[in-house]
Amino acid sequence: MTEMATLKALPRQETGKGPARRMRREGRIPAVIYGREEETRSLSIDALEFENLMRHVSLDNTLIELSIKGKRGKIRALVGEIQVNPVKAEVLHVDFHQIQAGEKVHVDVPIRLEGAAAGVKEGGVLQHVLHEVEVRCASDAIPEAFTVDVSALLIGDSIHIADMEFPEGVEVQVDEDRTVCLVAAPRVLVTEEEEAAAALEEGAEPELVGREGEEEDEAEGEESEAES
């Protein structure tokens, strides 16, 4: 199960672009928390604290305890959406979704590969195709990650969702035929000489370079002699 992360928040009264820009200049990020049984509330969070959290945990499946100033107790929430300035890589806004204890949630859980694939030692290439999987589970039992052992994979072998084991109570929300990883055969670089040799072995006619031009020159020469 993932560890609980904590985050402090302040109630926010002002909304709109102007107050939001001023808030960011002061080192805070505008945020909103949505709840099923409570009204939507506008908040602000410390920019450095949130960016540090982003570097250390996967916000796709990390349950966060929000401590809101002036409100007794902590609120459990998942991060719903993060708006980022594509030029400055600055977080502009964060949406939180309040979660009740025991409530089932949809989250994306990372898939980690472990071990050295036998096929790689033979020259194959390990390809990690599916990096995370969507699951539905209780909010207090969100897996931190799923680990897949690839050590037995030979060239041409693959692992699919159906081959993985999931904890009881975790419902996978993707097709069980989805490929998680595979060991592909190494790519062989073929030279032009090797391609020509392969074509001859298959019975292909070799391309005549320059011969056709020589025959035309000879024919023109014979015509010139006949005319003279």
Beta strands, then each sheet from edge to edge (+ up, - down):
strand 1: 5-11
strand 2: 28-34
strand 3: 41-46
strand 4: 64-68
strand 5: 75-85
strand 6: 90-98
strand 7: 104-114
strand 8: 125-128
strand 9: 132-138
strand 10: 146-149
strand 11: 158-160
strand 12: 171-172
strand 13: 179-184
sheet 1: 1+ 3- 2+ 6+ 5- 4+ 1+
sheet 2: 10+ 7+ 9- 12+
sheet 3: 8+ 13- 11+
end
